[in-house]
Amino acid sequence: MRCCRPRWPLTAVLTLLLTSCSPEISSRACPRLVPYSPQQQLKAAQELRVLPVDAELRTMIADYKLTRDQIRICRGEPIPGSRP
């Protein structure tokens, strides 16, 4: 009785395949960036300057900046300080 089998697994797989290839990127799929005020950014920059050159925190902050840039790209937002 092949005609009576449910076809939902095939339908589910086809739906996933078709929607995953969508050319448009939804901003809902991209994380939201936490905004920082100019005063917070200035204070953070001052604190970063006084860290030892070999501080591991410098590497972590650089990684965090890269992550924020990737989120901006995902959301279609400009990256501060980059050329258009």
C-alpha positions as CSV (number, residue, x, y, z in Angstrom):
1,M,0.0,0.0,0.0
2,R,2.5,2.6,-1.2
3,C,-0.1,5.2,-2.0
4,C,-1.1,5.6,1.6
5,R,2.3,6.6,3.1
6,P,2.5,10.1,4.5
7,R,4.5,12.4,2.2
8,W,5.3,15.0,4.8
9,P,9.0,14.0,5.2
10,L,9.6,14.6,1.5
11,T,7.6,17.9,1.7
12,A,9.6,19.0,4.8
13,V,12.9,18.3,3.2
14,L,12.0,20.1,0.0
15,T,10.8,23.1,1.9
16,L,14.0,23.3,3.9
17,L,16.1,23.0,0.8
18,L,14.2,25.7,-1.1
19,T,14.1,28.2,1.7
20,S,17.7,27.8,2.6
21,C,18.7,28.9,-0.8
22,S,16.8,32.2,-0.7
23,P,19.0,35.0,-2.2
24,E,17.7,37.5,0.4
25,I,19.2,37.7,3.8
26,S,16.8,38.5,6.5
27,S,18.0,40.9,9.2
28,R,16.0,38.8,11.7
29,A,18.6,36.0,11.3
30,C,21.4,38.4,12.2
31,P,22.1,39.2,15.9
32,R,21.4,42.6,17.2
33,L,24.4,44.8,18.1
34,V,24.6,46.4,21.5
35,P,25.0,50.1,21.0
36,Y,27.7,52.0,22.9
37,S,27.7,55.7,23.5
38,P,30.6,57.9,22.4
39,Q,31.5,58.3,26.0
40,Q,31.6,54.5,26.5
41,Q,33.7,54.1,23.4
42,L,36.2,56.8,24.5
43,K,36.6,55.3,27.9
44,A,37.1,51.8,26.4
45,A,39.7,53.1,24.0
46,Q,41.6,54.8,26.9
47,E,41.5,51.6,28.9
48,L,42.7,49.6,25.9
49,R,45.7,52.0,25.5
50,V,47.0,51.2,29.0
51,L,46.9,47.5,28.6
52,P,50.2,45.7,28.3
53,V,51.3,45.0,24.7
54,D,51.1,41.3,25.3
55,A,47.7,41.3,27.1
56,E,45.4,38.6,25.9
57,L,42.5,41.0,26.3
58,R,43.8,42.9,23.2
59,T,43.4,39.8,21.1
60,M,39.9,39.2,22.5
61,I,38.8,42.8,21.8
62,A,40.1,42.5,18.2
63,D,38.1,39.3,17.7
64,Y,35.0,41.1,19.1
65,K,35.5,43.9,16.6
66,L,35.6,41.4,13.8
67,T,32.4,39.7,15.1
68,R,30.7,43.1,15.2
69,D,31.8,43.9,11.6
70,Q,30.4,40.5,10.5
71,I,27.1,41.3,12.1
72,R,27.0,44.6,10.4
73,I,27.7,42.9,7.0
74,C,24.9,40.4,7.8
75,R,22.5,43.2,8.6
76,G,23.5,45.2,5.5
77,E,24.9,48.1,7.7
78,P,28.1,50.0,6.9
79,I,31.2,49.2,8.9
80,P,32.5,52.4,10.7
81,G,35.8,53.6,9.3
82,S,35.7,51.5,6.1
83,R,35.5,52.9,2.6
84,P,32.2,52.6,0.8
